[in-house]
C-alpha cells in the first residue's frame, strides 16, 4: 500500500488510499459545522522542556482563538509532511489528562465529557470538552478484515472571541478512492484518543506518563498519531483480532516512520507530497504492486519503540550530514531487505520510497522552510 504525504493549503499530513495513494489534509480558513472559523497556517510542534502537569487553570473563555491556536512564521507554510503528531490546533496540546471518579481513563475506554489538555504555548492545563457519536469502522487489513472500531471525537474549547471551537476544525482526510463509504467525510474534523504522548523531551518517542501521571494524546486526523490508528495500527488492539500480535509497538513504529524521524532529535527529514510505501509482516499493510510503486526501493526499517532499526537510503537526497550520522551509529543496513524476507531483530515496519528525490529548496529538508521552493526576487 502506498501513502502520499501531501502539502495542501496550510497544514500537512498524510492519508491513505485503499490500495495505494494518498493525499490529505487541509487546515485553512474554512467554516466548520458550527459556523465558526478555523485559524489558517501551520501549527507549531509542541516541544521544549518537560512540561509541568500541575500548572494553573486559566479560563479559556478569557483566551482568544489566536492565543489558544497561535500561528507561526510564514516560512512554516507547507512545512514538513509529518512534523505534526497531533494535527490541527491539538498540535498545541502535547498531552491530555482524562479522569472519571478520580481514576485515570485511557483508550480503549471512552473518554469522559471533560478532560484537561496541557496547552504548551501558555504552560497551563485547559479544560476541553469531548463528545463522540460514531466510530471509525474503516480500519481494515490488506484483505479487508476489520481490526477495530475506536470512537471518533469532537474536541471543543470555549474562546473569548469565537465561542465554542472545534480544535480539529477544517482538518480533512482526502483519498483518491475510499475504502469505505463516506470515509473522508466521516473523519473530517474528528480526533482519535491514543494512550501516552510524544514530546521533544523524549526525543520524539512515545512515553506513557508525565511527572508520574498517565496521560493520553488527542490527535486530529491530520496528525500521524491518528493516521497510524486509521491505517490499522490500533495501539490497544491485537491482530488477528483478539488473539494475535499486540499492535502498540507497530503504532509507535508507524509514527516515527511517517515522520522520517531518523535520529534521536525529534526532527523530520521529509516533505509533503511524498509518495511512500509502508509494509508490515502481519498482513495489515502489504507491498504496493501497482504502477505507483514501480520505482520504490527499500528505504528503512523501524522498531517497536519508534527507533530506526536501519537505513538503506534517505527519503530525500543532499543530506550528507544525516547519512554520516546514521553511519556513525551503525544503522546503515547491511543488506537490501525485501518485504517478505526475514528482517533484522526488532524490525516491525518497512518503508519503501523512490530514491534520488530532492526537496524543492534543492537542499536537505531538515527544516520546514527547506520543503518550499526558494522565491526568486521580483
C-alpha positions in Angstrom: 0.0 0.0 0.0 1.2 3.4 -0.9 0.8 6.6 1.1 1.0 10.1 -0.3 2.1 12.7 2.1 0.7 15.9 0.7 1.1 19.6 1.4 -2.3 21.2 0.6 -3.4 24.6 1.9 -1.9 25.4 5.2 -1.2 22.2 7.0 0.5 19.0 6.1 -0.5 15.4 6.7 -0.8 12.1 5.1 -3.6 9.9 4.2 -4.1 6.5 2.9 -6.0 5.4 -0.1 -7.3 1.9 -0.4 -4.5 0.1 -2.1 -2.3 2.8 -2.6 -2.2 6.5 -2.9 -2.6 9.2 -0.6 -3.3 12.7 -0.2 -4.7 14.7 2.5 -5.2 17.4 4.8 -6.2 20.9 4.7 -6.3 23.1 7.7 -7.4 26.5 6.4 -9.9 29.3 6.8 -12.9 27.1 6.4 -16.3 27.3 8.1 -16.8 24.4 10.5 -20.1 22.8 11.2 -21.0 25.4 13.9 -20.3 28.4 11.6 -17.0 29.3 13.4 -13.8 29.8 11.5 -10.6 27.9 11.8 -7.2 29.6 12.0 -5.1 29.4 8.9 -1.4 28.4 8.9 0.6 25.5 10.2 0.6 24.7 13.8 3.9 24.5 15.6 5.1 21.4 17.2 4.7 21.3 20.9 8.1 20.9 22.5 10.7 22.3 24.8 11.5 21.1 28.3 9.5 18.7 30.4 6.0 20.3 30.8 4.6 20.7 34.2 1.2 18.9 34.6 0.2 20.9 37.6 0.2 24.4 36.1 -2.6 27.0 36.6 -6.1 26.6 35.3 -6.9 29.6 33.1 -10.5 30.1 32.0 -10.2 29.5 28.2 -13.2 31.9 27.8 -10.7 34.7 28.6 -8.4 33.5 25.8 -8.8 34.3 22.2 -8.6 31.7 19.5 -5.3 33.2 18.3 -3.9 32.7 21.9 -5.1 29.1 22.0 -4.0 28.3 18.4 -1.2 30.7 17.6 0.0 31.0 14.0 3.7 30.5 13.2 6.0 32.3 10.8 5.0 32.1 7.1 8.2 30.1 6.4 6.4 27.2 8.1 3.8 27.2 5.3 3.7 23.8 3.7 6.2 22.5 6.3 7.5 19.0 6.9 4.9 16.5 5.9 4.8 14.7 9.2 6.1 17.0 11.8 2.5 17.1 13.0 1.9 14.4 15.6 -1.5 15.6 16.6 -2.6 18.0 13.8 -4.9 21.0 13.8 -5.0 23.1 17.0 -4.4 19.9 19.0 -0.8 20.3 17.9 -0.6 22.8 20.8 -1.7 20.2 23.3 1.1 17.6 23.7 -0.9 15.5 26.2 -4.3 15.3 27.9 -5.4 14.1 31.3 -8.7 12.2 31.5 -10.3 11.1 34.8 -13.5 9.6 35.8 -14.4 9.4 39.6 -10.8 10.1 40.4 -9.4 7.3 38.2 -7.4 7.9 35.1 -9.1 6.9 31.8 -7.2 5.7 28.8 -8.2 4.2 25.4 -9.8 2.0 24.5 -12.2 3.2 27.3 -14.4 6.0 26.1 -13.3 9.4 27.5 -15.3 11.5 29.9 -17.0 14.5 28.5 -14.5 16.9 30.2 -10.7 16.4 30.1 -7.7 18.6 30.8 -5.2 19.4 28.0 -1.7 20.7 28.6 -1.5 23.8 26.4 2.1 24.3 25.6 2.1 27.9 24.5 0.6 29.1 27.8 2.1 26.3 30.0 -1.3 25.6 31.6 -3.9 22.8 31.7 -7.1 23.9 29.9 -10.5 22.3 30.1 -11.5 20.6 26.9 -14.9 19.1 26.1 -15.1 15.9 24.1 -18.1 14.2 22.5 -18.4 11.1 20.4 -21.3 9.9 18.3 -19.6 7.5 15.8 -16.7 5.1 15.5 -14.1 4.6 12.7 -15.4 1.5 11.0 -12.9 1.7 8.2 -9.9 0.2 10.0 -9.1 -2.9 8.0 -6.2 -5.1 7.0 -4.9 -5.7 3.5 -7.7 -8.3 3.0 -10.5 -6.0 4.1 -11.0 -7.6 7.5 -11.9 -5.3 10.4 -9.2 -4.7 13.0 -11.0 -2.4 15.5 -13.6 0.4 15.5 -12.4 3.1 18.0 -14.5 6.2 18.8 -14.1 9.4 16.8 -14.2 12.5 19.0 -15.1 16.1 18.6 -12.9 18.2 20.8 -14.2 21.6 21.9 -12.9 24.6 23.8 -14.7 27.9 24.6 -12.8 31.0 23.5 -13.5 34.7 24.2 -13.9 35.7 20.6 -15.2 32.6 18.8 -17.3 30.9 21.4 -17.2 27.1 21.2 -14.4 26.0 18.8 -13.6 22.6 17.5 -9.8 22.1 17.8 -9.9 19.9 14.6 -12.0 22.4 12.6 -11.2 22.3 8.9 -8.9 19.3 9.2 -9.7 16.9 6.3 -8.8 13.4 5.1 -8.8 13.2 1.4 -8.3 10.0 -0.6 -8.2 9.1 -4.2 -10.6 6.2 -3.7 -12.3 5.4 -0.4 -12.0 2.0 1.2 -15.3 2.5 3.0 -18.5 4.5 2.2 -18.1 8.2 3.3 -14.6 7.5 4.6 -13.3 11.1 4.1 -16.4 12.8 5.4 -16.6 10.6 8.5 -13.1 11.6 9.5 -13.3 15.4 8.8 -12.8 17.5 11.9 -12.5 14.3 14.1 -9.9 13.2 16.6 -8.6 9.9 17.9 -7.6 9.2 21.5 -4.3 7.3 21.9 -2.5 6.2 25.2 0.6 8.2 26.1 2.2 11.1 24.3 5.1 12.2 22.1 7.3 15.1 23.2 10.6 16.6 22.3 11.9 15.9 25.8 11.6 12.3 24.8 13.4 12.8 21.5 10.0 12.5 19.8 9.5 9.0 21.1 6.4 7.7 22.9 6.1 8.0 26.7 3.2 6.8 28.9 3.3 9.4 31.7 4.2 12.9 32.6 5.7 13.6 36.1 4.4 10.1 37.2 0.8 10.6 35.9 -0.5 8.6 32.9 -1.6 10.7 30.0 -3.2 10.4 26.6 -2.9 12.1 23.2 -5.8 13.6 21.3 -4.9 13.8 17.6 -6.8 15.2 14.6 -6.8 13.0 11.5 -4.0 15.3 10.1 -1.7 14.1 12.8 0.3 10.9 12.4 -0.7 9.6 15.8 -4.3 9.5 14.4 -3.4 8.4 10.9 -1.5 5.4 12.2 -4.6 4.2 14.0 -6.7 4.6 10.9 -4.2 2.7 8.9 -4.7 -0.3 11.1 -2.1 0.1 13.9 -4.6 0.4 16.8 -2.3 0.5 19.9 -4.6 -1.4 22.2 -5.8 -4.0 19.6 -4.4 -7.4 18.8 -4.1 -8.7 15.2 -5.7 -11.0 14.2 -8.5 -9.6 16.3 -8.3 -10.5 19.9 -5.7 -13.4 19.6 -2.6 -12.2 17.7 0.1 -9.6 18.0 -0.4 -6.6 20.2 -0.2 -3.5 17.9 1.1 -0.9 20.4 4.7 -1.2 19.1 3.6 -1.2 15.5 1.8 2.1 16.2 5.0 3.6 17.7 7.0 2.4 14.7 4.4 3.9 12.3 4.6 7.3 14.0 8.3 7.6 13.6 8.4 6.1 10.1 5.8 8.5 8.8 7.7 11.4 10.3 11.1 10.2 8.9 12.4 10.6 12.4 15.8 9.1 11.7 17.8 10.4 14.7 17.0 11.0 18.4 16.5 14.7 18.0 12.8 14.6 17.0 13.5 16.1 13.6 11.7 15.1 10.4 13.6 14.7 7.2 10.8 14.6 4.6 8.5 16.9 2.7 4.9 17.0 1.7 3.5 15.3 -1.4 6.0 12.4 -0.9 4.7 9.0 -2.0 6.0 6.1 0.1 5.0 2.5 0.7 4.7 1.2 4.2 4.7 -2.5 4.8 4.5 -4.9 7.8 4.8 -8.7 8.0 1.4 -9.1 9.8 -0.9 -8.6 6.8 -2.2 -5.2 7.7 -0.3 -3.3 5.1 1.3 -5.0 2.1 3.7 -4.0 -0.7 2.2 -1.8 -3.3 2.4 -3.8 -6.6 0.6 -1.1 -8.7 2.4 1.2 -11.1 2.6 3.8 -8.4 5.2 1.7 -6.6 7.2 0.7 -9.6 10.2 2.9 -8.7 10.1 2.2 -5.0 13.1 0.5 -3.3 13.8 -0.5 0.2 14.4 2.6 2.3 14.3 1.9 6.1 13.2 -0.4 8.9 11.6 0.7 12.1 11.4 -0.8 15.6 8.7 -1.1 18.2 10.0 1.8 20.3 9.8 4.1 17.3 13.5 3.8 16.7 15.2 3.5 13.4 16.5 -0.1 13.0 18.5 0.6 9.8 18.6 2.8 6.8 19.3 1.8 3.2 18.7 5.2 1.5 17.2 8.5 2.7 13.8 9.7 1.6 15.5 12.9 0.2 18.9 13.4 -1.1 21.6 16.0 -0.2 21.5 15.1 3.5 25.2 14.1 3.7 25.5 15.0 7.3 22.5 12.9 8.2 23.8 9.9 6.3 27.1 10.3 8.1 25.4 10.4 11.4 23.5 7.2 10.6 26.7 5.5 9.6 28.4 6.6 12.8 25.7 5.0 14.9 25.9 1.8 12.9 22.4 2.0 11.4 23.2 1.7 7.7 21.5 -1.5 6.6 23.9 -4.4 5.9 21.7 -5.7 3.1 18.8 -4.8 0.8 15.8 -6.3 2.6 12.6 -7.3 0.9 9.0 -7.1 2.3 8.7 -10.9 2.5 12.3 -11.7 3.6 13.4 -12.1 7.2 14.1 -8.7 8.8 16.7 -7.9 11.5 15.6 -8.5 15.1 13.2 -5.8 16.4 12.1 -4.5 12.9 8.3 -4.2 12.7 7.7 -1.8 9.8 9.3 -1.2 6.4 9.3 2.0 4.3 9.9 1.8 0.6 10.4 5.0 -1.3 11.7 6.4 -4.6 15.5 7.1 -4.3 17.1 10.2 -5.6 14.4 12.7 -4.6 15.5 16.3 -4.0 13.5 18.8 -1.8 12.0 21.9 -3.5 14.7 24.0 -2.0 17.4 21.9 -3.5 18.9 21.1 -0.1 18.3 18.6 2.7 14.7 19.1 4.1 15.8 19.3 7.8 13.6 22.3 8.5 10.1 23.2 7.2 11.3 26.1 5.2 13.5 23.8 3.1 10.5 21.9 1.8 9.4 25.1 0.0 10.9 26.2 -3.3 13.0 29.4 -2.9 11.3 32.5 -4.1 13.1 34.4 -6.8 13.5 38.2 -6.2 10.9 40.3 -8.1 
